[in-house]
Amino acid sequence: MDTQSKIYVAGSRGLVGSALVRALSRQGYENLVLPSSQALDLRNQAAVDEFFAQEKPDYVFLAAAKVGGIQANNTYRAEFLYDNLMIEANIIHSAYRHGVTKLLFLGSSCIYPKLCPQPMQEDYLLTGFLEPTNEPYAIAKIAGLKLCENYCRQYGVSFISAMPTNLYGINDNFNLANSHVLPALMRKFHAAKVNDDPTVTVWGTGTPLREFLYVDDLADALIFLMNTYNRVEFVNVGTGQEVSIKELALTIKAVVGYEGELVFDTTKPDGTPRKLLDVSRLTAAGWQAKTSLKQGIEQTYSWFVQNYDTIRA
């Protein structure tokens, strides 16, 4: 990409999309196309095709998706499958039809089997059963990366895919009903601190292991991949480091400054017992994460407090 290339960021209002816009702007990319979901329904094939015909973007970051945590994934199963299939299929096909130079599709580490060997290598895809609570979302993301792979093979286009680990950061979703674990815990601890509550309840046993990537690091990685990566095979994006949910909760507790006690609700699901990406393919390409978990949580909490009245909560 050069600084005058027309770049379409699909999902520019979301966690990843807004981080991409910040990163692209910082790096001097000025010609950004950023329609809102109200202006362009990505589930509508005709509307998406018309948009591509009119705008003719050179590069596409496909960061638009219907997303959520365990509860949302398990409750809105049909929506998570249908909406994500439609969004990715419409954008990928229109990008092909209208001659986009390069497209980057953003997947998720939930594409891997529930009991996948750790750390999870790209070659482990489709080697076992998925985690049942987020199977529809995972299937949609697998379909997206396979669309990119096979459009490359059949049509000779440059459509690449990146599979990030668990994300968090500025502009995250802090709604307790459908957010991911880190922002949900941050909001819980903040509310408990403000209300002087004696305890905070954490779902599950606290023993599952997770990897977390600060979203601004992901944005940096995606721009790096768009500029340098051209293989048909998708690539994992993460830190290569993991932490237990209990350790995560204690870190957030310390950053927020909450002084009460943790209570683990073992009647709630843990989800996948362990999720750590093998990031050797990305490391070999020349990129690695820069922000430590504590630094990322501190930056996220600072933003959370400053923007509390307008956060997605």
Secondary structure by P-SEA (a helix, b strand, c coil): ccccccccccccccaaaaaaaaaaaaacccbbbbbcccccccccaaaaaaaaaacccccccccccccccaaaaaaaaaaaaaaaaaaaaaaaaaaaaacccbbbbbbcccccccccccccccccccccccccccaaaaaaaaaaaaaaaaaaaacccbbbbbbbcccccccccccccccccaaaaaaaaaaaaaacccccccccccccccccccaaaaaaaaaaaaacccccbbbbbcccccccaaaaaaaaaaaacccbbbbbcccccccccbbbbcaaaaaaabbbbcccaaaaaaaaaaaaaaacccccc
